[in-house]
């Protein structure tokens, strides 16, 4: 296997990993901002409230859309591992 093919495969893995991670990160940032704004308005000083809500929202997102988000990452990983015998040459 040529070096260009290996670099291309690794690039695909990194790209699909970013695609998998971006929606939960963006959603958790938005939720944290809204919860922080709500806490500032109501002067609630509970520290575990934003963490609990973010965990629940990210869990729901991954349950609802985890298959769709992880499908490209799975196929790229499957392609790399199915061609693993070519890397040693």
N, CA, C and O of each residue as an XYZ file, in Angstrom:
356
protein
N       0.846     -1.168      0.000
C       0.000      0.000      0.000
C       0.895      1.235      0.000
O       1.903      1.294      0.704
N       0.509      2.200     -0.792
C       1.328      3.397     -0.893
C       1.074      4.316      0.302
O       0.073      4.201      1.008
N       1.995      5.203      0.490
C       1.899      6.142      1.606
C       0.715      7.094      1.435
O       0.102      7.509      2.419
N       0.398      7.435      0.197
C      -0.726      8.337     -0.065
C      -2.055      7.700      0.339
O      -2.934      8.377      0.872
N      -2.198      6.407      0.086
C      -3.430      5.714      0.461
C      -3.570      5.636      1.980
O      -4.667      5.791      2.518
N      -2.462      5.397      2.660
C      -2.493      5.339      4.113
C      -2.842      6.698      4.700
O      -3.646      6.781      5.629
N      -2.253      7.756      4.176
C      -2.551      9.107      4.654
C      -4.005      9.462      4.358
O      -4.673     10.095      5.176
N      -4.487      9.057      3.201
C      -5.889      9.310      2.864
C      -6.835      8.592      3.821
O      -7.839      9.162      4.248
N      -6.517      7.346      4.157
C      -7.345      6.605      5.108
C      -7.338      7.237      6.491
O      -8.380      7.329      7.139
N      -6.171      7.672      6.944
C      -6.089      8.329      8.248
C      -6.820      9.665      8.252
O      -7.465     10.028      9.236
N      -6.712     10.391      7.145
C      -7.445     11.655      7.033
C      -8.950     11.407      7.127
O      -9.665     12.150      7.801
N      -9.427     10.362      6.450
C     -10.850     10.038      6.521
C     -11.280      9.704      7.943
O     -12.352     10.120      8.381
N     -10.453      8.959      8.665
C     -10.784      8.632     10.055
C     -10.878      9.891     10.899
O     -11.818     10.048     11.678
N      -9.910     10.788     10.752
C      -9.940     12.028     11.526
C     -11.138     12.893     11.150
O     -11.772     13.489     12.020
N     -11.448     12.963      9.867
C     -12.580     13.761      9.415
C     -13.900     13.197      9.947
O     -14.734     13.944     10.459
N     -14.088     11.888      9.825
C     -15.335     11.296     10.292
C     -15.444     11.334     11.811
O     -16.551     11.385     12.348
N     -14.317     11.311     12.509
C     -14.343     11.476     13.963
C     -14.825     12.874     14.329
O     -15.610     13.045     15.262
N     -14.352     13.867     13.591
C     -14.805     15.239     13.841
C     -16.290     15.389     13.532
O     -17.016     16.069     14.258
N     -16.736     14.753     12.456
C     -18.165     14.803     12.114
C     -19.000     14.142     13.216
O     -20.097     14.604     13.531
N     -18.477     13.066     13.795
C     -19.190     12.380     14.871
C     -19.228     13.222     16.143
O     -20.219     13.194     16.873
N     -18.158     13.973     16.417
C     -18.065     14.705     17.675
C     -18.666     16.103     17.642
O     -19.034     16.625     18.695
N     -18.778     16.723     16.487
C     -19.241     18.106     16.425
C     -20.684     18.323     16.906
O     -20.900     19.236     17.704
N     -21.679     17.545     16.474
C     -23.038     17.810     16.958
C     -23.179     17.741     18.488
O     -23.805     18.626     19.072
N     -22.614     16.712     19.160
C     -22.728     16.738     20.625
C     -22.000     17.914     21.274
O     -22.477     18.462     22.267
N     -20.854     18.306     20.725
C     -20.124     19.435     21.298
C     -20.877     20.744     21.118
O     -20.960     21.549     22.045
N     -21.421     20.956     19.937
C     -22.177     22.183     19.679
C     -23.432     22.216     20.535
O     -23.765     23.251     21.112
N     -24.130     21.091     20.620
C     -25.346     21.039     21.426
C     -25.052     21.236     22.914
O     -25.791     21.938     23.604
N     -23.987     20.623     23.405
C     -23.666     20.784     24.824
C     -23.238     22.214     25.136
O     -23.519     22.712     26.226
N     -22.568     22.883     24.207
C     -22.198     24.285     24.402
C     -23.434     25.172     24.442
O     -23.531     26.066     25.283
N     -24.376     24.933     23.542
C     -25.607     25.717     23.522
C     -26.424     25.486     24.789
O     -26.961     26.434     25.362
N     -26.522     24.234     25.228
C     -27.271     23.921     26.453
C     -26.602     24.561     27.662
O     -27.281     25.108     28.531
N     -25.272     24.497     27.723
C     -24.556     25.100     28.843
C     -24.771     26.612     28.878
O     -24.926     27.194     29.951
N     -24.780     27.240     27.717
C     -25.029     28.676     27.667
C     -26.433     29.012     28.149
O     -26.618     29.939     28.939
N     -27.420     28.261     27.676
C     -28.800     28.537     28.083
C     -29.021     28.272     29.568
O     -29.706     29.044     30.239
N     -28.453     27.196     30.082
C     -28.581     26.890     31.511
C     -27.855     27.953     32.339
O     -28.354     28.380     33.381
N     -26.677     28.378     31.876
C     -25.944     29.435     32.578
C     -26.705     30.745     32.581
O     -26.717     31.457     33.585
N     -27.342     31.069     31.465
C     -28.166     32.274     31.391
C     -29.362     32.170     32.325
O     -29.698     33.130     33.018
N     -30.002     31.008     32.346
C     -31.127     30.779     33.250
C     -30.693     30.876     34.708
O     -31.413     31.431     35.539
N     -29.516     30.337     35.015
C     -29.015     30.408     36.388
C     -28.669     31.841     36.769
O     -28.871     32.241     37.915
N     -28.156     32.613     35.831
C     -27.830     34.000     36.129
C     -29.079     34.841     36.344
O     -29.099     35.735     37.191
N     -30.121     34.548     35.571
C     -31.369     35.306     35.712
C     -32.064     34.965     37.016
O     -32.543     35.857     37.716
N     -32.125     33.692     37.348
C     -32.857     33.268     38.549
C     -31.971     33.185     39.786
O     -32.473     32.930     40.880
N     -30.670     33.393     39.639
C     -29.693     33.332     40.722
C     -29.669     31.975     41.430
O     -29.481     31.896     42.644
N     -29.862     30.919     40.653
C     -29.721     29.558     41.171
C     -28.234     29.224     41.139
O     -27.595     29.371     40.097
N     -27.682     28.785     42.242
C     -26.250     28.531     42.336
C     -25.920     27.036     42.335
O     -24.880     26.637     42.860
N     -26.770     26.223     41.765
C     -26.551     24.788     41.721
C     -25.500     24.459     40.658
O     -25.687     24.802     39.491
N     -24.404     23.805     41.036
C     -23.314     23.530     40.117
C     -23.531     22.263     39.294
O     -22.973     22.132     38.205
N     -24.326     21.342     39.796
C     -24.521     20.080     39.074
C     -25.632     20.152     38.035
O     -25.757     19.249     37.208
N     -26.433     21.197     38.061
C     -27.549     21.321     37.119
C     -27.079     21.356     35.666
O     -27.615     20.596     34.859
N     -26.108     22.192     35.281
C     -25.708     22.183     33.866
C     -25.087     20.858     33.427
O     -25.306     20.413     32.301
N     -24.324     20.236     34.299
C     -23.687     18.971     33.938
C     -24.724     17.867     33.723
O     -24.628     17.085     32.777
N     -25.700     17.819     34.599
C     -26.743     16.798     34.492
C     -27.550     16.971     33.218
O     -27.830     16.000     32.515
N     -27.924     18.214     32.919
C     -28.712     18.470     31.710
C     -27.889     18.172     30.462
O     -28.409     17.599     29.504
N     -26.614     18.550     30.458
C     -25.770     18.270     29.292
C     -25.606     16.770     29.080
O     -25.651     16.303     27.941
N     -25.419     16.013     30.144
C     -25.287     14.557     30.007
C     -26.562     13.947     29.435
O     -26.499     13.068     28.576
N     -27.706     14.405     29.904
C     -28.976     13.888     29.390
C     -29.195     14.259     27.929
O     -29.653     13.432     27.140
N     -28.871     15.497     27.564
C     -29.065     15.937     26.184
C     -28.122     15.194     25.239
O     -28.539     14.755     24.167
N     -26.859     15.051     25.626
C     -25.906     14.326     24.783
C     -26.292     12.854     24.684
O     -26.175     12.256     23.614
N     -26.747     12.266     25.782
C     -27.203     10.876     25.751
C     -28.372     10.695     24.799
O     -28.406      9.742     24.021
N     -29.337     11.617     24.863
C     -30.476     11.543     23.954
C     -30.033     11.704     22.502
O     -30.511     10.988     21.622
N     -29.118     12.647     22.252
C     -28.626     12.862     20.895
C     -27.936     11.617     20.358
O     -28.150     11.237     19.206
N     -27.113     10.980     21.179
C     -26.409      9.792     20.717
C     -27.334      8.593     20.547
O     -27.119      7.758     19.668
N     -28.359      8.506     21.384
C     -29.336      7.427     21.202
C     -30.146      7.649     19.931
O     -30.399      6.709     19.179
N     -30.553      8.894     19.693
C     -31.396      9.191     18.539
C     -30.617      9.177     17.222
O     -31.102      8.647     16.223
N     -29.417      9.754     17.215
C     -28.688      9.931     15.958
C     -27.325      9.254     15.942
O     -26.538      9.494     15.026
N     -27.027      8.422     16.921
C     -25.711      7.791     16.992
C     -25.400      6.909     15.811
O     -24.266      6.891     15.332
N     -26.379      6.178     15.333
C     -26.153      5.311     14.173
C     -25.837      6.091     12.914
O     -24.967      5.705     12.132
N     -26.546      7.190     12.722
C     -26.317      8.020     11.541
C     -24.957      8.702     11.626
O     -24.245      8.799     10.627
N     -24.596      9.173     12.817
C     -23.328      9.875     12.985
C     -22.128      8.929     12.906
O     -21.060      9.317     12.432
N     -22.300      7.706     13.365
C     -21.160      6.794     13.409
C     -21.014      5.921     12.165
O     -20.002      5.234     12.024
N     -21.980      5.926     11.271
C     -21.908      5.076     10.081
C     -20.693      5.374      9.199
O     -20.011      4.431      8.797
N     -20.386      6.637      8.876
C     -19.183      6.877      8.060
C     -17.892      6.486      8.778
O     -16.963      5.978      8.149
N     -17.829      6.715     10.070
C     -16.648      6.339     10.842
C     -16.485      4.823     10.868
O     -15.371      4.312     10.759
N     -17.585      4.115     11.012
C     -17.539      2.648     10.999
C     -17.079      2.128      9.644
O     -16.252      1.217      9.585
N     -17.596      2.687      8.558
C     -17.205      2.189      7.234
C     -15.741      2.488      6.934
O     -15.061      1.662      6.326
N     -15.240      3.653      7.347
C     -13.826      3.967      7.133
C     -12.944      3.044      7.968
O     -11.905      2.591      7.487
N     -13.335      2.760      9.200
C     -12.566      1.846     10.050
C     -12.598      0.432      9.485
O     -11.586     -0.268      9.501
N     -13.741      0.018      8.995
C     -13.857     -1.311      8.395
C     -12.973     -1.434      7.164
O     -12.353     -2.473      6.940
N     -12.916     -0.376      6.369
C     -12.060     -0.396      5.180
C     -10.585     -0.503      5.571
O      -9.836     -1.258      4.952
N     -10.169      0.237      6.580
C      -8.773      0.182      7.014
C      -8.429     -1.199      7.554
O      -7.378     -1.747      7.222
N      -9.297     -1.767      8.378
C      -8.993     -3.076      8.948
C      -9.117     -4.203      7.936
O      -8.444     -5.225      8.077
N      -9.951     -4.047      6.930
C     -10.035     -5.087      5.909
C      -8.814     -5.061      4.988
O      -8.492     -6.075      4.367
N      -8.134     -3.923      4.891
C      -6.930     -3.809      4.079
C      -5.667     -3.848      4.931
O      -4.600     -3.447      4.467
N      -5.769     -4.316      6.150
C      -4.658     -4.288      7.080
C      -3.478     -5.109      6.588
O      -2.326     -4.748      6.829
N      -3.753     -6.208      5.903
C      -2.667     -7.060      5.398
C      -1.833     -6.361      4.335
O      -0.686     -6.743      4.105
N      -2.383     -5.351      3.687
C      -1.645     -4.607      2.653
C      -0.655     -3.612      3.256
O       0.302     -3.220      2.589
N      -0.867     -3.202      4.498
C      -0.010     -2.187      5.107
C       1.390     -2.704      5.390
O       2.341     -1.922      5.405
N       1.535     -3.987      5.611
C       2.838     -4.547      5.953
C       3.759     -4.659      4.751
O       4.968     -4.828      4.911
N       3.219     -4.569      3.585
C       4.035     -4.742      2.375
C       4.843     -3.499      2.062
O       5.583     -3.475      1.078
